[in-house]
Structure formats: structure tokens, C-alpha cells
Amino acid sequence: MSVNQALDTAPPAAPLKVRFGGLGTGLILAAVWIALIVATGLYRPDFFAQQTLLAVAFTMSIVGVLAIGQGIIGMSGGFIDLSQPAGLISASLVAVRLSEAGMPFPVVILGAILTGMLWGGFNALIIVFAKLNPVIVTLATNFIGLAALYLVFQLAQVPLNSDIYVFGRQSWLGLPAIFWPMLALVLIVGFLVPRTRYGRRMIAVGGNRAAAKARGISLRATRFATFIIAGGFVGFAAVLFAGTAGPFNPSSANTLQLNIIAGVILAGISLSGGRGNFWMLLLSIGFLSTIPTSLVFFGLSSDTQSIFQGIILIIAVSIDGYRALRRTP
Amino acid sequence: MHTMKRAIAVMALATPAVLGFVGIAEAQDKFKLGMAVGGNTCCEWMKAQGDVARAIAEQNGWDYVELSNNNDPATALKNAQIFVQEGVDAVIQFNGQPSSNPAISAVMKQANIPIVTYDIADPGMYFVGIDNLGAGIAGGEALGKIIKEKWNCEPDLVISSEGAGAGIVNEWRTGGMRTGVKNICPDIPAEKYVSFEGSGDAAVALQPARDLLAANPNAVKMAVVGINDGGVLGLINAAEQLGRADEVIGWGQDGAFITGDNVNPHLVGSVFYFLEGYAVYAVRDVIKPVADGNTPPLKADAGDPASKVQPCPVTAEQAKSVPDMPERVAQLLAAPAGTTAYDLFCPNKG
């Protein structure tokens, strides 16, 4: 049996961590989230209403799909993709243009996903072949992308009553229609990553590059695939974004970034790679999406949410740093 | 023979130099207009303001230098210094972050360059713009009449989509709209007026708007005002997503989303400023006289402006006759010099 075959058939230690290591994180997150919900409900009993559920679920949906992409980048050791806003708006613009052209909804979805993957491929080309720091590269490509988008359009919105517009306003089983694909994707990715050849390679590369290389894993190919797949999630998030946002401009997605990164870190997905459980994203993104709604129920202005999000991000990064320190021999 | 060769060589060398001097002299004689656009990506009219100013400068045979303030006060100040270095003869600016306006005024005064500012007054700058408070009140009164007719002045909520980043302009427009509603429906209790920060961007406003609606689950008659159409649309879209769109009517400001085929039916009206066409006023009343050597007296007060832009409140029905912005820009530039967008497009001008 070759080294590669052994790697592909027998899950090593890292994937086991991925599968079971998030239990403590999950319990803490669930407890904090429930405490927030109970506290808000005690203060304002009308918090326990379907309107609240809808509001929180809408907020979770787009952030959740983007967080999958961000999580994949983080888990593979790519740290953070700071170019998600530009990728999202590019793919959203494609979705708008295809809708305006009267294309069927599946074509709109496919067009947006391919655009996202192209964007991911563009990042990967620079990162992999120029061997540059992904954070710096994606920061730069985000600037480039937004500036280029600003030259192309000022405002865009999907046509009223188009399929994508209707999809963005529908509810299924009491929750927004856009929530269900996010839920399905988180569950599927969380299931597949520790159980597939690519998933295990991604984790191996993120966990220990030298060891992964010694096992014969192509770092370049894995990193390249990671950025393209993550771009695909950005493209799908763009479908949800274009369907719900109404008129948007090149800067409209900038405010999402903080929540996505905080969600990934809170979920226990290590930005330095090799560790994490995608299912925990449901708890972290759910918790972060409930905070602004709770604040409004407590009578606080919605703009105070940035203060709380900032504090939570600092706490989350500290926890991530502490975890990394503990793992260092 | 040798002398003749030398003469030809001297002439050949001298010709470009002479042509260069002539060119420089011409360039020095040519009036040069500097334009600092707002540079906030929220709004397509900011770019259009530059496009119109450039076209008018070209029509007048002037040189034109355009910079973007990037919606940043420090950049706006740096741009003023660049204009001085560039040797412009006059400047037009829209500075959405007016904290640097006093410093910009000082730079321009020292260089003896007249400067026009749009919509946000400064004591050292010619004021060209709209009476934002008046426009806000006009829009609020128009919405108040609908509230009176539809709900007998008894709405459950009057929601303000604020854009705090715009500072005093937000207070004038959004606060002005609340004042306008109160003028028509004075007995709406204070607790019925609620606000959220929408940043003047429909996509950004969406989530706080959903949260506000969720926190007011029993409100069924809701009127929305805001700093601009985008902010108001954010709440309307949120209401659609929560299945409550039939309970909302909105009246915006700036007319950005009330023209074309894609108008949300719950946006019942807006106030056109025709922001893209401000350069017509600025050039007609300030820049052209400066270029002709007749610099007008400084009028820096919004109450007594160098040039006053008329607001144009319209219902969604009336707005159907107004072309969208690219078409308006095209028609404006094709019109005789000095013709304003208000003259061309306002469907209910006095």
C-alpha cells in the first residue's frame, strides 16, 4: 500500500479531531446562544415569535454560506480570504445580468457559482504560483476587484418578480427559502470533509505542510482546488445575496466580512489550518446573527451591534491563539 | 554652404521650442476647472456629477481636472492642495464628510481660488445646492397626506432609515421628513417614531430593518422615511422578506429608485434633486462669471445661496414620466446651456 493510499483510506489523527474535537466548543456555543435567547425572551416575550426566527434565519443564510468558503480556506492553512466581498459582488452582478437577460434560474445559479470559482482561481493563481501570503494577496485582490467593479457598475438589482427575486422572499416550512440551502451545505460539507480524499488532504496540508508534502500530497494542487471550491461557495452565496439585497453597489458586502471571520473562529475552525468542524458553524453563525436582533429587542440601536461583534471577534481570536499555543510542542 | 547648414539646424532646433512656448502660452490662457467628486460608492449620482461637469467644461473649451474625495475628509483636503499645485482657476466639490471643509476653504483662500460646494455649506465656499431641510419637509408632507388619507393619521409606526454618516444632511433630510409628517398629522404619538441606521444603502439597511420589524411584530400600518431612496427600500425589502410588505409605504429622497421599470410598488414617492445636474447651476452662476473675469460676490449661506437647486417631490405615478439617470444626463447635455434638470424633467414644477 502506497503512502497516498494509506492516507486516503485510513483517517489519520487530524480528521478524528475534525470529527469529534468540536464537541466542547459546540456545547459552549450552544449554551451561550441559548442564554442570549432566554435572556431576550424574558425581557421581551414577543421575541419568541416567527418574525424573530425569520429575521435571524435570513441573517444566517448568506453569512453561513460564505463562512463555509472561509472555513475551507482556513482549514487548509490559507488563513483568511479577504477578497470575499469583491467575489460576492462580482458573482451577484453576473446573477443580476443573467436574470435581466431572462435566463432560467438554474443558469443564473450556475453563472454565479462559476464566477465565484473563477474569482477563487484568480486568487489561487497569484498565491500558488507567486508563493505570496494569502492574506496580503486577497486583501489586494479585494481592492482591485472592488475598484474594477466600481468602473463597471454603480447600482444593480435583480428584476422585480424574477425567479431569483421571488426565491429571495419565499418561506419554506416557516423559514426563509434561502436558509435551507445554507443548512444543507453546512451539513454536507461537515460530513464530507473528514470522510473524503480531498477533505483529508486539505486538512493534512493545513495541519502540517511538511508532513503532507512528505506523504506525497501536492500542496499546489490542494491549495489551488481549495481556493476554487471556496470561490464556488462565494458564488452560491451571491445568488442568495442578489435575491434578497435589493439594489446593491460594489461596497454593499463589505459589512459582512467581520461576521464571517468571527463565525469561523468561534466555530473552532483554526485559521492556521488543520482543525475544525463545519457543523459548529450553525451554532456560531446562529449566535452571531441573534445578537443584533436581541439588541433591538433590548431597545439598543442596531448600530451598537458593531461594538459587540468587535468584542466577540477579539475574544474569538484570543481563543484561537490560545488553542494554537497549546498545540505548539 | 556651411553657414546655411548651420542656419537650417538652428531653425530645426528652434521650431519645437517655439511651438512649445506657444502651447504653454495657450495652456496658461485656458481656464482650468477642478472638480472633486464625492467618491462614495453608494450612489451613482456622485460619478454622474463629475461626468456632467467634465462635459460642460469641454463645451466651454476649458481644461478639466477631476479628483475623488473617496468619501474621506483627509482625501478631500489633499485634493484641495493638489488643485492648487495643478493651478486650477476654480474648483467645484461635493464633500460628504464636511469636517475638512474649513481647512479646504483656508487652502483655497490662500491660493485665491474660488470654490463651489454642493449641498453642505461652508462660510468660505460658494453654496450651490438644495435646501435639504425644505426638501425633507416637502417629502414628509407629501407622505403625511397619504398617511392621512390611508390611515386617518393613525399609523402604528413612522420609521426613519437614518444615514448618520452624512451628518447634518441626514438630520435635515430624515428629520425634515418627520417634521413634514407631523405638519400633516400632528397627533401621532412620539413613541410611534422609531429609527434604525440604514447607511443610505438598501443592502446594508436590510438586516437592521428586519430586526426592527421583528421587534415590532404587531405594527401593521408602517410609513418609512429616510435619507435617500436606498435606505427606505432597505426596510421595504425587509418587510417583503418577513411577509409584511402590504403593511408598509415608503417615501424616499433623491429619486434614485423611483424611475425605470424596476420600481418597488411600496415606494410611493420620492423627492428628486437631480443631483447629477448640479454643475449646470454652479457653472451658470459662479464658474462662468469667474472665467469671464466677473467673479461674483461670495454667497456661502444655504439660506442665501450662490445658486439654489429646486427640489421636486413626486409620487411614484408622476415619476413614471421622468427618465432614468443616464438618459437625464444625455438630455441635459444636449439642452441649451444653463437649462437645468429641474426645467427639463420635474413633472409638477411650479
Interface residues (C-beta under 8 A of the other chain):
Chain A: R44 D46 A49 Q51 T52 L54 A55 F58 T59 L146 Y150 Q154 L155 Q157 P159 L160 G168 R169 S171 P176 F241 T244 A245 G246 P247 F248 N249 P250 S251 S252 A253 T255 P292 T293 L295 V296 F297 S301 S302 D303 Q305
Chain B: T41 C42 C43 E44 K47 A164 S195 F196 E197 D201 A202 A203 V204 L206 Q207 P208 R210 D211 L212 L213 A214 A215 P217 N218 G230 L233 G234 I236 N237 E240 Q241 L242 G243 A256 F257 D261 N262 V263 N264
